[in-house]
Amino acid sequence: MSKGARLRRYMEQNDLNPESTFIIGDMPVETNIARNLGLISISITGGFVSESRSRAAKPDHVIHNYHELLPIVQAHGFF
């Protein structure tokens, strides 16, 4: 089972609303999963793929470290 299919099943089993869920990843596949599931996508640089490749997937947000994460999730109504 793919990562996206597992996440979809988990969200359904736990009654998680896509609009109130986000995914953070360092590869374009996480951005694509987020898009397919209606989640907020946050790409973090410095991982397996280049920043330009991560940006090409068009995530909702790009961060370079986790210190940049809090203002983003707060702007989306988390915390």
N, CA, C and O atoms as a GROMACS GRO file, in nm:
protein
  316
    1MET      N    1   0.084  -0.117   0.000
    1MET     CA    2   0.000   0.000   0.000
    1MET      C    3   0.089   0.124   0.000
    1MET      O    4   0.188   0.130   0.073
    2SER      N    5   0.055   0.221  -0.080
    2SER     CA    6   0.136   0.342  -0.091
    2SER      C    7   0.122   0.429   0.034
    2SER      O    8   0.029   0.412   0.114
    3LYS      N    9   0.214   0.521   0.049
    3LYS     CA   10   0.211   0.615   0.162
    3LYS      C   11   0.082   0.697   0.159
    3LYS      O   12   0.020   0.718   0.263
    4GLY      N   13   0.042   0.742   0.042
    4GLY     CA   14  -0.080   0.820   0.029
    4GLY      C   15  -0.204   0.739   0.065
    4GLY      O   16  -0.294   0.790   0.133
    5ALA      N   17  -0.210   0.615   0.021
    5ALA     CA   18  -0.324   0.529   0.053
    5ALA      C   19  -0.330   0.499   0.202
    5ALA      O   20  -0.439   0.496   0.261
    6ARG      N   21  -0.215   0.477   0.263
    6ARG     CA   22  -0.212   0.452   0.408
    6ARG      C   23  -0.261   0.575   0.485
    6ARG      O   24  -0.337   0.564   0.581
    7LEU      N   25  -0.217   0.693   0.440
    7LEU     CA   26  -0.258   0.816   0.507
    7LEU      C   27  -0.408   0.839   0.488
    7LEU      O   28  -0.477   0.877   0.583
    8ARG      N   29  -0.458   0.816   0.369
    8ARG     CA   30  -0.602   0.833   0.343
    8ARG      C   31  -0.682   0.741   0.436
    8ARG      O   32  -0.779   0.784   0.498
    9ARG      N   33  -0.641   0.616   0.446
    9ARG     CA   34  -0.711   0.520   0.531
    9ARG      C   35  -0.704   0.565   0.678
    9ARG      O   36  -0.805   0.560   0.748
   10TYR      N   37  -0.587   0.607   0.723
   10TYR     CA   38  -0.571   0.654   0.861
   10TYR      C   39  -0.664   0.772   0.888
   10TYR      O   40  -0.729   0.777   0.993
   11MET      N   41  -0.669   0.866   0.796
   11MET     CA   42  -0.754   0.984   0.814
   11MET      C   43  -0.901   0.945   0.819
   11MET      O   44  -0.976   0.999   0.900
   12GLU      N   45  -0.941   0.851   0.735
   12GLU     CA   46  -1.080   0.805   0.736
   12GLU      C   47  -1.113   0.733   0.866
   12GLU      O   48  -1.218   0.756   0.925
   13GLN      N   49  -1.024   0.647   0.910
   13GLN     CA   50  -1.047   0.569   1.032
   13GLN      C   51  -1.053   0.658   1.156
   13GLN      O   52  -1.120   0.625   1.254
   14ASN      N   53  -0.983   0.771   1.152
   14ASN     CA   54  -0.978   0.861   1.268
   14ASN      C   55  -1.059   0.988   1.249
   14ASN      O   56  -1.048   1.083   1.326
   15ASP      N   57  -1.141   0.989   1.143
   15ASP     CA   58  -1.230   1.101   1.114
   15ASP      C   59  -1.157   1.235   1.115
   15ASP      O   60  -1.202   1.331   1.178
   16LEU      N   61  -1.043   1.241   1.045
   16LEU     CA   62  -0.964   1.364   1.037
   16LEU      C   63  -1.007   1.446   0.916
   16LEU      O   64  -1.019   1.393   0.805
   17ASN      N   65  -1.030   1.572   0.938
   17ASN     CA   66  -1.072   1.665   0.834
   17ASN      C   67  -0.949   1.710   0.754
   17ASN      O   68  -0.855   1.762   0.813
   18PRO      N   69  -0.948   1.693   0.622
   18PRO     CA   70  -0.832   1.736   0.542
   18PRO      C   71  -0.797   1.883   0.558
   18PRO      O   72  -0.679   1.919   0.555
   19GLU      N   73  -0.896   1.969   0.575
   19GLU     CA   74  -0.870   2.112   0.589
   19GLU      C   75  -0.799   2.146   0.719
   19GLU      O   76  -0.742   2.254   0.733
   20SER      N   77  -0.803   2.054   0.814
   20SER     CA   78  -0.736   2.081   0.942
   20SER      C   79  -0.614   1.990   0.960
   20SER      O   80  -0.574   1.960   1.072
   21THR      N   81  -0.559   1.948   0.848
   21THR     CA   82  -0.444   1.856   0.851
   21THR      C   83  -0.337   1.907   0.756
   21THR      O   84  -0.368   1.962   0.651
   22PHE      N   85  -0.212   1.889   0.794
   22PHE     CA   86  -0.103   1.926   0.704
   22PHE      C   87  -0.001   1.814   0.700
   22PHE      O   88   0.004   1.729   0.789
   23ILE      N   89   0.081   1.816   0.596
   23ILE     CA   90   0.188   1.719   0.582
   23ILE      C   91   0.317   1.794   0.557
   23ILE      O   92   0.321   1.889   0.478
   24ILE      N   93   0.422   1.752   0.624
   24ILE     CA   94   0.554   1.810   0.607
   24ILE      C   95   0.642   1.702   0.547
   24ILE      O   96   0.648   1.590   0.598
   25GLY      N   97   0.711   1.735   0.439
   25GLY     CA   98   0.797   1.637   0.376
   25GLY      C   99   0.913   1.702   0.304
   25GLY      O  100   0.914   1.823   0.280
   26ASP      N  101   1.011   1.620   0.272
   26ASP     CA  102   1.128   1.671   0.201
   26ASP      C  103   1.137   1.620   0.058
   26ASP      O  104   1.241   1.633  -0.007
   27MET      N  105   1.027   1.560   0.010
   27MET     CA  106   1.026   1.510  -0.127
   27MET      C  107   0.895   1.551  -0.195
   27MET      O  108   0.794   1.570  -0.127
   28PRO      N  109   0.895   1.565  -0.327
   28PRO     CA  110   0.773   1.603  -0.399
   28PRO      C  111   0.657   1.506  -0.377
   28PRO      O  112   0.541   1.547  -0.387
   29VAL      N  113   0.685   1.382  -0.348
   29VAL     CA  114   0.576   1.286  -0.328
   29VAL      C  115   0.485   1.329  -0.213
   29VAL      O  116   0.363   1.310  -0.220
   30GLU      N  117   0.541   1.387  -0.107
   30GLU     CA  118   0.457   1.434   0.003
   30GLU      C  119   0.368   1.550  -0.040
   30GLU      O  120   0.253   1.559   0.003
   31THR      N  121   0.420   1.638  -0.123
   31THR     CA  122   0.339   1.748  -0.175
   31THR      C  123   0.225   1.693  -0.259
   31THR      O  124   0.112   1.741  -0.250
   32ASN      N  125   0.254   1.594  -0.341
   32ASN     CA  126   0.150   1.534  -0.426
   32ASN      C  127   0.045   1.462  -0.342
   32ASN      O  128  -0.074   1.469  -0.372
   33ILE      N  129   0.088   1.394  -0.238
   33ILE     CA  130  -0.007   1.328  -0.148
   33ILE      C  131  -0.097   1.432  -0.084
   33ILE      O  132  -0.219   1.415  -0.080
   34ALA      N  133  -0.038   1.540  -0.036
   34ALA     CA  134  -0.117   1.647   0.026
   34ALA      C  135  -0.219   1.701  -0.072
   34ALA      O  136  -0.336   1.719  -0.036
   35ARG      N  137  -0.178   1.727  -0.192
   35ARG     CA  138  -0.269   1.781  -0.294
   35ARG      C  139  -0.384   1.682  -0.319
   35ARG      O  140  -0.500   1.723  -0.326
   36ASN      N  141  -0.352   1.555  -0.332
   36ASN     CA  142  -0.455   1.453  -0.360
   36ASN      C  143  -0.553   1.436  -0.245
   36ASN      O  144  -0.670   1.403  -0.267
   37LEU      N  145  -0.508   1.458  -0.123
   37LEU     CA  146  -0.593   1.440  -0.006
   37LEU      C  147  -0.655   1.570   0.044
   37LEU      O  148  -0.734   1.569   0.139
   38GLY      N  149  -0.619   1.683  -0.018
   38GLY     CA  150  -0.673   1.812   0.024
   38GLY      C  151  -0.608   1.868   0.148
   38GLY      O  152  -0.670   1.945   0.221
   39LEU      N  153  -0.483   1.830   0.174
   39LEU     CA  154  -0.409   1.874   0.292
   39LEU      C  155  -0.324   1.996   0.259
   39LEU      O  156  -0.298   2.025   0.142
   40ILE      N  157  -0.282   2.066   0.360
   40ILE     CA  158  -0.184   2.174   0.346
   40ILE      C  159  -0.047   2.108   0.331
   40ILE      O  160  -0.012   2.021   0.411
   41SER      N  161   0.029   2.149   0.232
   41SER     CA  162   0.161   2.088   0.209
   41SER      C  163   0.272   2.185   0.249
   41SER      O  164   0.272   2.302   0.211
   42ILE      N  165   0.365   2.132   0.325
   42ILE     CA  166   0.482   2.209   0.368
   42ILE      C  167   0.605   2.129   0.330
   42ILE      O  168   0.626   2.017   0.377
   43SER      N  169   0.687   2.186   0.244
   43SER     CA  170   0.809   2.120   0.200
   43SER      C  171   0.927   2.177   0.279
   43SER      O  172   0.942   2.299   0.291
   44ILE      N  173   1.010   2.088   0.332
   44ILE     CA  174   1.129   2.133   0.404
   44ILE      C  175   1.252   2.101   0.320
   44ILE      O  176   1.267   1.989   0.271
   45THR      N  177   1.338   2.199   0.305
   45THR     CA  178   1.458   2.182   0.223
   45THR      C  179   1.567   2.109   0.302
   45THR      O  180   1.556   2.090   0.422
   46GLY      N  181   1.670   2.071   0.230
   46GLY     CA  182   1.783   2.006   0.295
   46GLY      C  183   1.770   1.856   0.303
   46GLY      O  184   1.851   1.790   0.367
   47GLY      N  185   1.668   1.802   0.240
   47GLY     CA  186   1.646   1.658   0.244
   47GLY      C  187   1.709   1.588   0.125
   47GLY      O  188   1.815   1.628   0.077
   48PHE      N  189   1.643   1.486   0.080
   48PHE     CA  190   1.695   1.400  -0.026
   48PHE      C  191   1.701   1.469  -0.162
   48PHE      O  192   1.793   1.443  -0.240
   49VAL      N  193   1.604   1.555  -0.192
   49VAL     CA  194   1.599   1.621  -0.323
   49VAL      C  195   1.637   1.768  -0.311
   49VAL      O  196   1.638   1.824  -0.201
   50SER      N  197   1.669   1.828  -0.423
   50SER     CA  198   1.709   1.969  -0.424
   50SER      C  199   1.590   2.060  -0.393
   50SER      O  200   1.474   2.020  -0.410
   51GLU      N  201   1.620   2.180  -0.348
   51GLU     CA  202   1.514   2.277  -0.321
   51GLU      C  203   1.436   2.309  -0.447
   51GLU      O  204   1.313   2.323  -0.441
   52SER      N  205   1.503   2.321  -0.560
   52SER     CA  206   1.432   2.354  -0.684
   52SER      C  207   1.335   2.242  -0.723
   52SER      O  208   1.226   2.270  -0.774
   53ARG      N  209   1.372   2.120  -0.699
   53ARG     CA  210   1.281   2.008  -0.730
   53ARG      C  211   1.163   2.008  -0.632
   53ARG      O  212   1.049   1.981  -0.672
   54SER      N  213   1.189   2.038  -0.507
   54SER     CA  214   1.079   2.048  -0.410
   54SER      C  215   0.984   2.160  -0.448
   54SER      O  216   0.862   2.142  -0.443
   55ARG      N  217   1.038   2.276  -0.485
   55ARG     CA  218   0.954   2.390  -0.524
   55ARG      C  219   0.875   2.361  -0.651
   55ARG      O  220   0.762   2.409  -0.666
   56ALA      N  221   0.932   2.283  -0.742
   56ALA     CA  222   0.864   2.250  -0.867
   56ALA      C  223   0.734   2.174  -0.842
   56ALA      O  224   0.642   2.178  -0.925
   57ALA      N  225   0.724   2.104  -0.730
   57ALA     CA  226   0.602   2.032  -0.695
   57ALA      C  227   0.492   2.127  -0.647
   57ALA      O  228   0.377   2.086  -0.632
   58LYS      N  229   0.528   2.254  -0.623
   58LYS     CA  230   0.435   2.359  -0.583
   58LYS      C  231   0.365   2.331  -0.449
   58LYS      O  232   0.242   2.328  -0.442
   59PRO      N  233   0.444   2.311  -0.344
   59PRO     CA  234   0.383   2.297  -0.212
   59PRO      C  235   0.321   2.429  -0.168
   59PRO      O  236   0.352   2.535  -0.224
   60ASP      N  237   0.234   2.424  -0.070
   60ASP     CA  238   0.173   2.547  -0.019
   60ASP      C  239   0.277   2.636   0.049
   60ASP      O  240   0.268   2.759   0.044
   61HIS      N  241   0.376   2.572   0.113
   61HIS     CA  242   0.480   2.646   0.184
   61HIS      C  243   0.613   2.572   0.169
   61HIS      O  244   0.616   2.450   0.157
   62VAL      N  245   0.723   2.649   0.169
   62VAL     CA  246   0.858   2.592   0.170
   62VAL      C  247   0.929   2.650   0.291
   62VAL      O  248   0.932   2.771   0.312
   63ILE      N  249   0.987   2.561   0.372
   63ILE     CA  250   1.064   2.607   0.487
   63ILE      C  251   1.205   2.548   0.478
   63ILE      O  252   1.227   2.448   0.411
   64HIS      N  253   1.298   2.613   0.547
   64HIS     CA  254   1.437   2.565   0.547
   64HIS      C  255   1.473   2.499   0.679
   64HIS      O  256   1.572   2.427   0.688
   65ASN      N  257   1.392   2.524   0.782
   65ASN     CA  258   1.414   2.460   0.912
   65ASN      C  259   1.282   2.463   0.989
   65ASN      O  260   1.189   2.533   0.951
   66TYR      N  261   1.277   2.387   1.096
   66TYR     CA  262   1.152   2.375   1.170
   66TYR      C  263   1.115   2.501   1.248
   66TYR      O  264   1.001   2.514   1.292
   67HIS      N  265   1.208   2.593   1.266
   67HIS     CA  266   1.176   2.719   1.333
   67HIS      C  267   1.078   2.802   1.249
   67HIS      O  268   1.007   2.886   1.304
   68GLU      N  269   1.074   2.778   1.120
   68GLU     CA  270   0.983   2.850   1.031
   68GLU      C  271   0.843   2.791   1.030
   68GLU      O  272   0.752   2.849   0.972
   69LEU      N  273   0.826   2.677   1.093
   69LEU     CA  274   0.698   2.605   1.087
   69LEU      C  275   0.588   2.669   1.171
   69LEU      O  276   0.475   2.680   1.125
   70LEU      N  277   0.618   2.710   1.292
   70LEU     CA  278   0.515   2.759   1.384
   70LEU      C  279   0.432   2.874   1.325
   70LEU      O  280   0.309   2.868   1.333
   71PRO      N  281   0.493   2.977   1.267
   71PRO     CA  282   0.409   3.084   1.212
   71PRO      C  283   0.316   3.036   1.100
   71PRO      O  284   0.206   3.089   1.085
   72ILE      N  285   0.360   2.940   1.024
   72ILE     CA  286   0.276   2.888   0.915
   72ILE      C  287   0.154   2.815   0.971
   72ILE      O  288   0.041   2.842   0.930
   73VAL      N  289   0.177   2.725   1.063
   73VAL     CA  290   0.063   2.650   1.117
   73VAL      C  291  -0.030   2.741   1.198
   73VAL      O  292  -0.151   2.721   1.200
   74GLN      N  293   0.027   2.840   1.264
   74GLN     CA  294  -0.057   2.937   1.336
   74GLN      C  295  -0.143   3.018   1.237
   74GLN      O  296  -0.260   3.046   1.265
   75ALA      N  297  -0.087   3.054   1.123
   75ALA     CA  298  -0.163   3.129   1.022
   75ALA      C  299  -0.279   3.047   0.965
   75ALA      O  300  -0.377   3.103   0.916
   76HIS      N  301  -0.267   2.916   0.972
   76HIS     CA  302  -0.374   2.827   0.925
   76HIS      C  303  -0.471   2.790   1.037
   76HIS      O  304  -0.560   2.708   1.018
   77GLY      N  305  -0.453   2.852   1.154
   77GLY     CA  306  -0.547   2.830   1.262
   77GLY      C  307  -0.512   2.717   1.358
   77GLY      O  308  -0.593   2.679   1.443
   78PHE      N  309  -0.391   2.662   1.346
   78PHE     CA  310  -0.348   2.560   1.440
   78PHE      C  311  -0.282   2.630   1.558
   78PHE      O  312  -0.218   2.733   1.541
   79PHE      N  313  -0.297   2.577   1.673
   79PHE     CA  314  -0.238   2.628   1.798
   79PHE      C  315  -0.297   2.761   1.832
   79PHE      O  316  -0.260   2.820   1.934
   0.00000   0.00000   0.00000
